[in-house]
C-alpha cells in the first residue's frame, strides 16, 4: 500500500490468485507463493469499491504497440494542443493531464506523442464495464476508465467476499484486456475513491471504519475529491492544511465559508458519505434548445433567448449531480443547416451564469446576419458534481455568481420553482 495508507494488519488476501491468507503475518501466499498480499482487520466486511484503470489511454497504446512499453508516452494533440493522458514514466518528468503540449514536451522531450483514439478507448471501457457487471449490478460509472461498485450481498453468487471478488476481477482485466487497474475498498464512496489513489499503479488499498478518522486527520486537505488548487489556496489562507484541521469547524460555519462544498468538507473530514452507488448509463451531454416563432438574426436577441436554456441545463446538471467541463452552442438556420460552436471551461460548473458567459462569445461569433430558427446550449465533458465550481481566490466575481446561484436554489427549494426570477430572464 502507499505510504499514506493505514498500516496493514489482520486477515489477508492474495492479489495474485485471490486466495485467503491467514492473519499470522505471513508474507507469502501459501497457494501461489505470491507476495502481493493486502491485509486489513475489516477486509471481509467492506463492500464499496472504486476501480480506476491505470493511465488508461497510455496503457492501451502501450498494450497495442510493444515498442512503447519502456518509453514515456503522451496521448494528446500537436504542439498547440494539450495532454489528454500520459503514462507513469512521463509523469516522473512532470507531465500531467491537461498540460499544454509544448510544456509537456519541454519537460520530457524524448516522449512519444500518440494521437488519441477515443473509439478504441470507448471499446475497452465498455469491455471492462461488462466485467464489472458480471460481479454486481450496482456499478456507477464516473468516467470511461473508472467506476464505483457496491458488492454488498454478492458473496454467494461470486463465491467469496467482495474483497476476494475484486482481486479476481482485477486479475481478469489484466489477463483479458491487457491493462492494470487500481482498487480502493471501504464502507462508502468517498473513502473508496481515496483508497484507490493510495497505491497506483496496480494497487489495492483498504480504509475501514475503525482506522478512517485517524487516517484522514493526517492527510492533506487536497486529498478530498473536489478540492482543487483554488480551494486549497483558500483553505490554506484560513489555516487549513490537513483534513484534521477541518474537524474543529462546525457545519454551519463551514457552509457559511465555502457554500455547499463546505458541507461536503465537514462530512468527508469525518469519513461520512451517505451517497449510494447508483447505476446509470454514462450521460455524454446535458442540453436544452428552443425553436423560435420567427427567425432571429441579432446577436443580443440570440443571447437573450439563450439564458432560460442555460438555467434549464444548470438545473438538469444539479439533478444528475454532474458538472460540465465544456459548453456547446447549437444554431439552426432557416434552411435547416446546423451550426455548432464549443468551448472548454477552466473548471467544471453547474452554474447557469457560468454556462451563459462561456456560450455568449460563441453565439456572438455565429451571429453574422444569418437568420436562425433554433438555438440550443449543451454541456459535455461531464464529471461528478463534487468537482463543480471550486472557489477561486483571484476571481471575486465568480464567487459572487456561485453564491447568488446557491441562494436562488435555496429559495426555489423552499418556495417553488417560480418564486425567484433573475432580471435577465424577464420578458421585455
ABEGO torsion letter per residue (X at the ends): XBAABBBBBEBBBBAAAGBBBBAAGBABBAAAGBABBBBBAAAAABABBBBBBBGAAAAAAAAABAAAAABBBBBEBBAABBBABBBAAAAAAGBBBGBBAAAAAAABAABBBBBBBAAAAAAAAAAAAAAAAAABABBBBABAABBBBBABGAAAAAGEBAAAAAAAAAAAAAAAAGBBBBBBBBABAAAAAAAAAAAOBGBBBBBBAAAAAAAAAABBAAABBGBBAAAAAAAAAAGBABAAAAAABBAAAAAAAAEAAAAAAAAAAAGBBABBBBBBBBBABBBBBBBBABBBABAAAAAAAAAAAAAAAAAAAAAAGBBBABBBBBBBBAAGBBBBBBBBBABBBABAAAAAAAAAAAAAAABAGBBBABBBBBBBGBBBAAABGBBBAABAAAAAAAAAAAAAAAAAAAAEAAABBBAAABBX
